[in-house]
Amino acid sequence: MRPPPGTSATLGAATAAYAAYALLHHFGVITAVICGYTGFGIARRKPVPRAAEEPLWAVA
């Protein structure tokens, strides 16, 4: 059984051509892990209501 093709075969491009984009991909994963570990994130303006309290379509 053959393994699935790699990114180079799927994109039809040389590995060096997308190396910068692969670096950005890894940077995003590292940033997500750091934010998850530290608890840093985007604060909500107001809390989202629960389904029993008020339907979402009624919130403006």
C-alpha positions in Angstrom: 0.0 0.0 0.0 1.4 3.4 -1.0 1.5 6.3 1.4 -0.6 9.4 0.4 1.3 12.0 -1.6 3.0 14.8 0.2 2.4 18.5 0.0 4.8 18.9 -2.9 3.0 16.4 -5.1 -0.4 17.7 -4.1 0.5 21.4 -4.9 2.5 20.5 -7.9 5.3 22.8 -6.7 8.8 22.4 -5.5 9.3 22.2 -1.7 11.4 25.4 -1.7 8.5 27.3 -3.4 6.2 27.0 -0.4 8.8 26.8 2.4 7.9 30.4 3.6 4.2 29.4 3.8 5.0 26.3 5.7 7.0 28.5 8.2 3.9 30.7 8.7 1.8 27.5 9.3 4.1 26.3 12.0 4.2 29.8 13.6 0.4 29.8 13.8 0.4 26.5 15.6 3.0 27.6 18.0 1.1 30.9 18.7 -2.1 28.9 19.4 -0.3 26.7 21.9 1.2 29.7 23.7 -2.2 31.5 23.8 -3.9 28.3 25.1 -1.3 27.8 27.8 -1.3 31.4 29.0 -5.0 32.0 28.6 -4.4 35.0 26.4 -7.2 35.6 23.9 -9.9 38.0 22.5 -12.3 39.2 25.2 -16.1 39.2 24.4 -18.0 42.5 24.6 -20.9 40.9 26.3 -21.6 37.3 27.3 -23.5 35.0 24.9 -26.9 34.1 26.3 -27.8 30.5 27.1 -30.4 28.8 25.0 -32.9 28.6 28.0 -32.5 32.3 28.7 -33.0 33.9 25.3 -32.8 32.8 21.7 -29.8 34.1 19.7 -32.0 35.6 17.0 -33.5 37.9 19.7 -30.1 39.3 20.7 -29.2 42.4 18.7 
